[in-house]
Amino acid sequence: MNLTLKVWRQPSPKAQGRIVTYDAKNIPAEASFLEMLDIVNEGLIEKGDETIHFDHDCREGICGTCSLTINGIPHGKERGITTCQVHMRKFADGDTIWIEPFRANPFPVIRDLIVDRSSFDRIMASGGYVDVRTGSAVDANAIPVAKVDSDAAFDAAACIGCGACVAACKNASAMLFVSAKVSHLGHLPQGQPERQKRVLAMVRQMDSEGFGNCTNQYECEAACPKEISVEHIARMNRDYMKAFLIEQVVG
């Protein structure tokens, strides 16, 4: 396959970025999208040019670091997969592909296609954990959990924190990510003691990071590689309102 790539190049966070055109020649149809970029970079190295910088780790759809858009869509047009799981057979010979980093003020560009998503880390540090003592590890069946709750917790826990939900939202809202992290622990017995404290802290940290508000257009769910349900957002909103009212009464 021979392709034309329109790639965002930005040497540093404060530098002016621009789109640069590259020819991607003799790309195997079975190659993944990131392997295609590897091939292009090998050609750039041979010519003594600066390689295209992009983020990756597991290349198995687990780590969530491949935060770039393909033709304007986070992770590409296929549903339920990350960028590293996109294969070149999904494109036609001669296609032009636009490749850019995720666009959101809380995700500043570090270089080329790499963005800083440490805002997600700070949200997690604000309350995305169980801090109280829950005892030593016990048999999985020793603590009864209703199936509907265990299924919902598992669905929320599938979030890999890639940021596609933010990049897809016109408001750069992080509600799907935060609600998944809140809902994951909120559905489990171990997460109940800090449930109110958790939702207040994480939502407030999300707001302080500069993420926008949710306007319920569900672009986040459509772009999510793990297909996290927006139902978690509704649950988080209910938890937040309840926790906020209790906080106002109790002080």
C-alpha positions in Angstrom: 0.0 0.0 0.0 1.1 3.5 -0.8 -0.4 6.3 1.4 -0.1 10.0 1.9 0.2 11.1 5.6 -0.6 14.6 6.9 1.1 14.6 10.3 1.0 17.2 13.0 4.6 18.2 13.9 5.4 20.3 16.9 8.9 20.3 18.3 8.0 21.5 21.9 5.0 22.5 23.9 5.4 26.2 23.2 6.5 25.9 19.6 4.3 26.6 16.7 3.0 23.3 15.2 2.2 22.5 11.6 1.0 19.8 9.3 3.8 18.0 7.4 3.1 15.7 4.4 4.9 12.3 4.2 4.7 9.5 1.7 4.2 6.1 3.3 5.3 3.5 0.7 5.1 -0.2 0.6 3.0 -0.5 3.8 1.8 -4.1 4.4 -1.9 -4.4 4.7 -1.5 -6.6 7.8 0.6 -3.9 9.6 -1.0 -2.0 12.5 -1.3 1.8 12.4 1.6 2.2 14.8 3.7 -0.3 12.8 3.0 1.8 9.8 4.4 4.9 11.6 7.4 2.8 12.6 8.1 2.0 8.9 7.8 5.7 8.0 10.2 6.6 10.8 12.7 4.1 9.6 12.7 5.8 6.2 13.1 9.2 7.9 16.1 7.9 9.9 17.7 6.6 6.7 17.4 10.1 5.2 18.7 11.7 8.4 15.4 13.5 9.1 13.7 13.9 12.5 11.3 11.0 13.3 7.6 11.4 14.0 7.2 11.3 17.8 4.2 9.3 19.1 3.3 7.6 22.4 2.9 3.8 22.8 3.6 1.0 25.2 1.7 -2.2 25.2 0.3 -2.1 21.6 -2.4 -4.4 22.8 -5.2 -2.0 23.6 -4.5 -2.0 27.3 -2.2 0.9 28.2 -4.2 3.8 26.6 -1.1 5.8 25.6 -1.6 5.9 21.8 -3.5 9.2 22.1 -3.9 10.5 18.5 -6.7 11.1 16.1 -7.0 9.4 12.7 -8.8 11.6 10.2 -10.2 13.7 13.0 -11.5 10.8 15.1 -9.9 9.6 18.3 -8.4 6.2 17.6 -10.0 6.1 14.2 -13.5 5.3 12.9 -13.6 1.7 14.1 -15.6 1.1 17.3 -14.2 -0.4 20.5 -10.4 -0.3 19.6 -7.4 1.8 20.3 -5.0 3.3 17.7 -2.6 0.4 18.1 -5.4 -2.1 17.1 -6.2 -0.3 13.9 -4.8 -2.2 10.9 -3.9 -0.8 7.5 -6.2 -3.1 5.7 -9.0 -0.7 6.8 -7.6 1.8 4.4 -7.4 1.8 0.6 -4.3 2.1 -1.5 -3.7 5.8 -2.2 -5.6 7.1 0.8 -4.6 10.4 2.5 -4.6 10.1 6.3 -4.6 13.0 8.7 -2.9 12.2 12.0 -3.0 14.7 14.9 -2.7 14.6 18.7 -5.7 14.7 21.0 -7.0 18.3 21.2 -7.9 19.6 24.7 -6.5 22.3 26.9 -6.0 19.9 29.8 -4.0 17.7 27.4 -1.1 20.0 26.2 1.0 18.8 23.3 4.5 17.7 24.5 5.8 16.9 21.0 4.2 16.0 17.7 1.6 13.4 18.5 2.4 13.1 22.2 0.1 14.8 24.8 0.5 15.3 28.5 -2.4 13.5 30.3 -1.1 14.0 33.8 -4.4 15.8 34.6 -5.9 12.3 34.6 -3.3 11.2 37.1 -4.1 14.1 39.4 -7.8 13.2 39.3 -7.0 9.7 40.2 -4.7 10.8 43.0 -7.5 13.0 44.4 -9.7 10.0 45.3 -9.6 7.1 42.8 -8.6 4.5 45.4 -9.6 2.8 48.6 -7.8 4.3 51.5 -9.6 2.8 54.5 -8.5 -0.6 55.9 -10.6 -3.4 54.3 -8.7 -6.3 55.8 -6.5 -8.8 54.2 -7.3 -10.5 50.9 -10.2 -12.9 51.2 -11.8 -15.5 48.9 -13.6 -13.9 46.0 -16.9 -15.4 47.1 -16.7 -14.3 50.7 -18.1 -10.9 50.1 -21.5 -11.1 48.3 -21.9 -8.7 45.4 -25.0 -8.6 43.4 -24.4 -9.5 39.7 -25.8 -6.3 38.4 -23.3 -4.4 40.6 -20.3 -6.7 39.7 -21.1 -6.3 36.0 -21.3 -2.5 36.3 -18.1 -2.4 38.3 -16.3 -4.5 35.7 -17.6 -2.3 32.8 -16.3 0.8 34.6 -13.0 -0.8 35.5 -12.4 -1.5 31.8 -11.5 2.2 31.3 -7.9 2.6 30.3 -7.7 6.3 30.7 -6.7 7.0 27.2 -8.5 10.3 26.9 -10.4 9.6 23.7 -13.6 10.7 25.5 -12.1 14.1 26.1 -10.8 14.4 22.6 -14.2 13.5 21.1 -16.2 15.9 23.2 -16.7 19.5 21.9 -16.4 20.7 25.5 -13.3 18.6 26.3 -15.3 17.0 29.1 -13.7 14.2 31.2 -17.0 13.1 32.7 -16.9 9.6 31.2 -13.4 8.9 32.5 -14.1 10.3 36.0 -17.5 8.6 36.2 -15.9 5.3 35.3 -13.3 5.6 38.0 -16.0 6.7 40.6 -18.5 4.1 39.5 -15.9 1.2 39.6 -15.3 1.5 43.3 -18.8 2.8 44.1 -20.4 -0.5 43.0 -18.2 -2.5 45.3 -18.5 -3.0 49.1 -14.9 -1.9 49.6 -15.6 1.4 48.0 -18.6 2.4 50.2 -16.9 4.0 53.2 -15.3 6.7 51.0 -18.0 6.9 48.4 -19.2 10.5 49.1 -15.7 11.8 49.8 -14.4 10.2 46.6 -17.0 11.7 44.2 -16.6 15.2 45.7 -12.8 15.1 45.4 -12.6 13.7 41.9 -15.2 15.9 40.4 -13.7 19.0 42.0 -10.2 18.0 40.8 -11.7 17.5 37.3 -13.1 21.0 37.3 -9.9 22.5 38.5 -8.0 20.9 35.7 -10.0 22.8 33.2 -12.1 20.1 31.6 -15.5 21.2 30.2 -19.0 20.3 31.1 -21.0 17.4 29.7 -23.9 18.2 27.3 -25.1 14.7 26.9 -24.3 14.2 23.2 -22.6 10.8 23.9 -19.6 11.4 21.6 -17.5 10.1 24.5 -19.2 6.7 24.5 -18.9 6.5 20.7 -15.1 7.2 20.8 -14.3 5.0 23.9 -12.2 2.0 22.9 -13.7 0.1 25.8 -17.2 1.2 25.1 -17.8 2.6 28.6 -21.5 3.4 29.0 -22.6 7.0 29.7 -24.9 5.5 32.4 -21.9 5.9 34.7 -22.1 9.7 34.2 -25.7 9.7 35.3 -24.8 7.6 38.4 -21.9 9.9 39.2 -24.1 13.0 39.0 -26.6 11.4 41.4 -23.8 10.5 43.8 -22.3 14.0 43.5 -25.6 15.8 44.3 -26.2 13.5 47.3 -22.7 14.0 48.6 -22.8 17.7 48.1 -26.2 18.1 49.9 -24.9 16.0 52.8 -21.7 18.1 53.0 -23.8 21.3 53.1 -26.0 20.0 56.0 -23.3 18.3 58.0 -20.6 20.8 57.2 
